[in-house]
Each structure stands twice: as structure tokens, then as C-alpha cells.
Amino acid sequence: MSMEQSLTYLPKPGYLRRMHLYWAEMFPLPKALLTAMLQYIGFNWMLCRIHGVQLSLLSPFALVGIWTTFGFLLILRLMDELKDKEIDLALFRDRPVPSGRVLESDIRFSLVAMISLMLAANLWAGRIFLASVGLLCYALLMFEYFFIPNVLRKYLLLNLAIHNPFTALVFLYVTVLFSEQYHLSLHQINWSSVLIVILTFWAMVFAWEISRKIRSGEEENDYVTYSQLLGRVGSVIAAAGAQTLTFLLALHFYYSLSMSRAFAAILVIGYAATMYGHVRFLVRPDPITSRLKPFAERYILCVLFAFVVDLILTY
């Protein structure tokens, strides 16, 4: 890389002010960090229950796990900012980057810095580092649209099928971290149960991805949405079906692992509230009721909170 190219990654004056604006509008850091913490703690708690080991959160493993989970959420957000810059410039000109309030060089510098910090945090253990590098390689392939951008941009469902499994790969990384922390070989991992846990967590993230691209008829434009491809009812069924899968699998663990009643109660409340959002949109589709993304986000937080509450009550 030449000196001139390297300088494009250096922050310009006002970088921190501009990025503060960006975080506030596009990626609220407290919310993302809370989500990463709950994801790591809830998933790790299930791994401990399945394998009969005592959870230890006061360790370098927990710090690395939470930081890496948060780091990849941020890395993907920054990558999407660069991947979708043409679309944003055409359809979402009020957003920070296309409006010029945040520079593209700010995003590039932040992306390089975040990747470096994330990898540095995983350097201390070989198997963990390799797992984080594998995750990063998949993320970079996603950034390049797997070198078939014209195909994936044209076919949203194919794009979803190739990109969305990244969530499952993050939880596989956490499983590797778990095996390292508790001195278990990968052969000692109860993979049949672990894969069900991964599916439980993955399904609700899949539903979030569907929900954020559902619109009412009057809102549709050149931006391709799942409601265009699957129809209003079909897109809602896809999102609600994935959330129902999470609900049923979580109830499976409630019964099979004798989890607390509070766990089940929180699940039921969160699921009922989410389904209300779907039914409301189907009955009265308009720009207000079509906002299903907040329901999907609250459902994720509700399910994760249920796992953490079970952890607190068990201890």
C-alpha cells in the first residue's frame, strides 16, 4: 500500500465528533454492548448447563468473548456502510454518510481500527485466534459479496441465505472459547445440544433481519424488501415463524434442563408482545404498524434477558 493510500485511513480533524454522531444515529453503542453481553452470557450459561460445569464470568475469556461479539456487530455495521453507499446515496440521503455529516474515510479508519483491536484481543490463545480469523475471513467475503455482487444484489433471498449464517458462526466461535476456558476438547462438546442452542439464538436474529425489511404497500420503493419478494403475509410468516422456533426451542430447554419459572414467564410475555406486533400489521398495514424491527429487537433482548434471569436465580 502506498503512502497516499495509507493516508486515506487516517482520521481527519473532527473525527470523534462525526463518529459520535454516527454512533448515535446508526449504531447506539450502549445498546450494542448490552446485546453483546447478554448474547455471550446467555449462550455461555446454556453451554455450562449442558456440560455440567460452573459458569465463570470473572475471567479473561468472558472479556474476550463479549468484546469479540460486540466487535463483529460493529464491524458488520461499518462494512454495510461501505457496501451500501450507492443505495444509501440514492434512497437514504439523510443518513450520516450520504448526507456528508460523516466522511467515508471515518468509516474506513474505524473499520481498520476495530478489526485490529478485535484480532489483538484474541492473540493470546492459538485456537481462539484461529476461530476469530475464520470469522473475519467470512465477514470479508460478505463485504465483497462473495465476489458475485451483481448476483447477490439482485437476489435478496440468496443474499440472505449466504450472509445470515454468520450469526451461527459467531456462536461457534463462542463454543470454541468455552471449550478453551473449561479445558474441553472439541470432541467432548455435546454438539447435538449445542447446535440446538445455536439455532435458538440464530432464529431470532434471522427474524430481525426479515423484520427490518418489511414495509406497507404505500412505503415500497426501489429499495428491495422482503415484503416485495414474499408479500406482506409471507414476510410476516417468515419472521414470526423464526421467532416461534426460538420460543419452542427455549421451552424445550426449560423442560429438559429444569430452568426457572421466571425464564418461561419472560419468554411467554416477550413472544406474545412480538406476535401482537405482527397481527397488528396484518390487520392494519400502514407506515406505523409496519415498524416490526423494534418488536424483533425487543424480542431478542427479552429472550436473552430470560437466560440471564435464569442464571441469577440459579446462583
GIZI-V424622 format. One record per pair of residues at least 4 apart in sequence whose ideal C-beta (glycine too) atoms are under 7 Angstrom apart, sorted by the first residue. I is the first residue (numbers start at 1). J is the second residue. If there is no record, write none. Layout:
BEGIN
I	J
I	J
END
This chain:
BEGIN
1	5
1	6
2	6
3	7
8	105
8	108
9	108
9	109
9	112
10	109
11	15
11	106
11	109
12	103
12	105
14	18
15	19
15	106
16	20
17	21
18	22
18	101
18	102
18	103
18	106
19	23
19	102
19	106
19	110
20	24
21	25
21	96
21	101
21	102
22	26
22	96
22	102
23	27
23	28
23	29
24	28
25	96
26	77
26	96
27	32
27	74
27	77
28	32
29	33
30	34
31	35
32	36
32	70
32	73
32	74
33	37
33	70
34	38
35	39
35	301
36	40
36	66
36	69
36	70
36	73
37	41
37	66
38	42
38	301
38	304
38	305
38	308
39	43
39	69
39	201
39	304
40	44
40	65
40	66
40	69
40	174
41	45
41	57
41	308
41	311
42	46
42	304
42	307
42	308
43	47
43	171
43	174
43	197
43	201
44	48
44	55
44	174
44	178
45	49
45	55
45	307
45	311
46	50
46	197
46	253
46	307
47	51
47	175
47	178
47	194
48	53
48	54
48	55
49	257
50	190
50	193
50	194
51	184
51	190
53	182
55	311
57	62
59	181
60	64
61	65
61	177
61	180
61	181
62	66
63	67
64	68
64	121
64	122
64	177
65	69
65	174
65	177
66	70
67	71
67	121
68	72
68	118
68	121
68	122
68	132
68	173
69	73
69	170
70	74
71	75
71	114
71	117
71	118
72	76
72	135
72	139
72	170
73	77
74	78
74	114
75	79
75	111
75	114
75	115
75	118
75	139
76	80
76	139
77	81
78	107
78	110
78	111
78	114
79	83
79	111
79	139
79	143
80	84
81	85
81	97
81	107
82	107
83	143
84	88
85	89
85	97
85	104
86	90
87	91
88	92
88	95
88	97
88	98
89	93
89	98
91	221
91	222
91	223
92	98
93	98
93	99
94	99
95	99
96	101
96	102
97	102
97	104
97	107
102	106
102	107
104	108
105	109
106	110
107	111
108	112
109	113
110	114
111	115
112	116
113	117
114	118
115	119
115	136
116	120
117	121
118	122
118	132
119	123
119	132
122	128
122	129
122	132
123	129
125	129
125	180
126	130
127	131
127	176
127	180
128	132
128	176
128	177
128	180
129	133
130	134
131	135
131	173
131	176
132	136
132	173
133	137
134	138
135	139
135	169
135	170
135	173
136	140
137	141
138	142
138	166
138	169
139	143
139	166
140	144
141	146
142	163
142	166
145	149
145	152
145	153
146	152
146	162
148	152
149	153
150	154
151	155
152	158
152	159
152	162
155	159
156	160
156	224
156	229
157	161
157	229
158	162
159	163
160	164
160	209
164	206
164	209
165	169
166	170
167	202
167	205
168	172
168	198
168	202
169	173
170	174
171	175
171	198
171	201
172	176
173	177
174	178
175	179
175	189
175	194
176	180
177	181
178	182
179	184
179	185
179	186
179	189
184	188
184	189
189	194
190	194
191	195
193	197
194	198
195	199
196	200
196	249
197	201
198	202
199	203
199	249
200	246
200	249
200	250
201	205
202	206
203	207
203	242
203	245
203	246
204	208
204	242
204	243
204	246
204	299
204	300
204	303
205	209
205	300
206	210
206	242
207	211
207	239
207	242
207	243
207	296
208	212
208	293
208	296
208	297
208	300
210	214
210	226
210	235
210	238
210	239
211	239
211	292
211	293
211	295
211	296
212	293
213	225
213	226
214	225
214	226
214	227
214	235
214	236
214	290
214	292
215	219
215	220
215	225
215	227
215	290
216	285
216	286
216	287
216	290
217	285
218	287
219	287
219	290
220	225
220	228
224	228
226	230
226	235
226	238
227	231
227	232
227	235
230	234
230	235
230	238
231	235
232	236
232	285
233	237
233	282
234	238
235	239
236	240
236	278
236	281
236	282
237	241
238	242
239	243
239	292
239	296
240	244
240	275
240	278
241	245
242	246
243	247
243	271
243	274
243	299
244	248
245	249
246	250
246	303
247	251
247	267
247	271
248	252
249	253
250	254
250	267
250	303
251	255
251	264
251	267
252	256
253	257
253	259
254	259
254	263
254	264
259	263
259	310
260	310
260	313
260	314
261	265
262	266
262	309
262	310
262	313
263	267
263	306
263	309
263	310
264	268
265	269
266	270
266	302
266	305
266	306
266	309
267	271
267	303
267	306
268	272
269	273
270	274
270	299
270	302
270	303
271	275
272	276
274	278
274	295
274	299
275	279
276	280
277	281
277	292
277	295
278	282
278	292
279	283
280	284
280	289
281	285
281	289
281	290
281	292
284	289
285	289
285	290
286	290
292	296
293	297
294	298
295	299
296	300
297	301
298	302
299	303
300	304
301	305
302	306
304	308
305	309
306	310
307	311
308	312
309	313
310	314
311	315
END
